[in-house]
Amino acid sequence: MKSLAVAFTGPSDSGKTTLILKVANILKSEYTLAIIKNDPSDKAIFDVEGKDSWKFAQTGAEVVVTSPTRTTLFSKHHKSLDEIIAMLGEFDFLLVEGLKTLPLPRIAIFRNKLNVDYFDCSDAIAIDESVTLSDYTIPSHIAILDLNNPEQVVAWIQKNAKKVK
């Protein structure tokens, strides 16, 4: 297993999830994948009120639901990236959406305009034709990728992803 990771960041509705899905669908033919999505506003709901697993989770316990086809962990505790990686088992590529403070190679995704505040935490930017590059001074260390060319993004990931275990 390669155990390589890369992160995606960008403003809301920039296309992060869409790009991650395109990349994952290319990589999955040759590699095992794991994906982490950050939910900074704690909006995602994964358990149904009233069900046994929900009742168990209300006790504050770590709850695992297992079935013949999946295992689900309901945790009431924040986990570090290292703790999550340890739980994931083996994978070739880990794709992380968000969590811009993590020390991972990072692709920032933009449409219409760039936010230069992302340059400090980005190793590449993925943009489409709606961004006019001549309006910006892009730091020389940042690769420029075509948001509509997921194969190009995958090639960058294969070259730049970081070994995480």
C-alpha positions in Angstrom: 0.0 0.0 0.0 1.3 3.4 -0.9 -0.4 5.4 2.0 -0.2 8.7 0.2 -2.3 11.7 1.1 -3.3 15.0 -0.5 -5.8 17.7 0.5 -8.2 19.9 -1.3 -9.3 23.3 -0.1 -11.2 26.3 -1.4 -14.2 28.5 -0.9 -17.7 27.0 -0.6 -19.2 26.0 -3.9 -15.8 26.2 -5.7 -16.1 22.5 -6.8 -14.0 20.7 -4.2 -16.4 17.7 -3.9 -16.9 17.5 -7.7 -13.1 17.4 -8.3 -12.5 14.9 -5.5 -15.2 12.6 -7.1 -13.6 12.9 -10.5 -10.1 12.1 -9.1 -11.5 9.2 -7.0 -13.2 7.7 -10.0 -9.9 7.7 -12.0 -7.8 6.4 -9.1 -10.2 3.7 -8.0 -9.4 1.5 -11.1 -5.8 1.0 -9.9 -5.7 2.0 -6.2 -7.5 1.7 -2.9 -8.9 4.9 -1.6 -9.9 6.7 1.5 -11.6 10.1 1.7 -12.0 12.4 4.7 -14.4 15.3 4.5 -14.2 18.1 7.0 -17.5 19.5 8.3 -16.3 22.8 10.0 -19.8 23.9 10.9 -20.8 20.5 12.3 -23.9 20.2 10.0 -23.7 16.6 8.8 -26.1 14.1 10.4 -25.2 10.5 10.2 -27.5 8.8 12.6 -31.2 8.7 13.0 -32.8 9.9 16.2 -34.6 7.1 18.0 -32.6 4.2 16.4 -30.5 2.0 18.7 -27.2 3.3 17.5 -28.4 6.9 18.2 -29.5 5.9 21.7 -26.1 4.3 22.3 -24.3 7.4 21.1 -26.4 9.6 23.5 -24.5 7.9 26.3 -21.3 9.5 25.0 -19.8 6.1 24.2 -17.9 5.4 21.1 -20.4 3.3 19.0 -19.5 1.0 16.2 -22.3 -0.5 14.0 -21.1 -3.5 12.0 -22.9 -5.4 9.3 -21.8 -7.8 6.5 -21.1 -4.9 4.1 -19.8 -2.0 6.3 -18.6 -0.8 9.6 -19.6 2.6 10.9 -18.1 4.4 13.9 -20.1 7.1 15.6 -17.7 9.0 17.7 -18.5 12.0 20.0 -14.8 12.9 20.1 -12.6 14.8 17.7 -10.0 12.6 16.1 -6.6 13.8 14.9 -5.6 13.0 11.3 -3.1 10.4 12.7 -5.9 8.8 14.7 -8.2 8.7 11.6 -5.5 7.3 9.4 -4.9 4.5 12.0 -8.6 3.6 11.9 -8.7 3.6 8.1 -6.5 0.6 7.7 -4.6 0.2 4.4 -5.1 2.5 1.4 -3.1 3.8 -1.5 -4.4 7.3 -1.6 -6.2 9.4 1.0 -8.1 12.4 -0.3 -8.9 15.1 2.3 -11.5 17.8 1.7 -10.8 20.8 3.9 -8.7 20.9 7.1 -6.3 23.5 5.6 -4.1 23.5 8.7 -3.0 19.9 8.0 0.6 19.5 6.7 -0.4 17.8 3.4 0.2 18.7 -0.2 -2.8 20.9 -1.0 -4.8 21.8 -4.1 -6.9 24.9 -3.8 -9.9 25.1 -6.1 -11.3 28.3 -7.4 -13.9 29.5 -9.8 -14.4 33.1 -11.0 -11.7 34.6 -8.8 -8.7 33.5 -6.7 -8.5 34.1 -3.0 -4.9 34.9 -2.4 -5.3 34.0 1.3 -5.1 30.4 0.2 -1.7 30.7 -1.4 0.2 30.2 1.9 -1.3 26.7 2.4 -1.5 25.6 -1.3 0.9 23.7 -3.5 -1.3 23.8 -6.5 -4.4 25.7 -7.7 -7.1 24.1 -9.9 -9.0 26.7 -11.9 -11.3 26.9 -14.9 -11.6 29.4 -17.7 -13.6 31.7 -15.4 -10.4 32.8 -13.6 -8.2 35.4 -15.3 -4.7 34.4 -14.2 -3.2 37.7 -15.5 -5.1 39.5 -12.7 -3.0 37.8 -10.1 0.6 37.2 -9.1 0.9 33.5 -8.4 3.8 32.4 -6.2 6.3 30.4 -8.3 6.0 27.3 -6.1 2.3 26.9 -6.9 1.4 24.6 -9.8 -1.6 25.7 -11.9 -4.0 22.8 -12.8 -7.0 22.7 -15.1 -10.1 22.1 -12.9 -11.7 20.5 -16.0 -8.8 18.1 -16.6 -9.0 15.5 -13.7 -6.3 13.4 -15.4 -3.9 16.3 -15.0 -4.9 16.6 -11.3 -4.4 12.9 -10.8 -0.9 13.1 -12.4 0.0 16.0 -10.0 -1.3 13.9 -7.0 0.7 10.8 -8.0 3.8 13.0 -8.1 3.2 15.1 -5.0 1.1 13.2 -2.5 2.8 12.7 0.9 3.4 9.4 2.6 1.4 9.4 5.8 2.1 6.0 7.3 
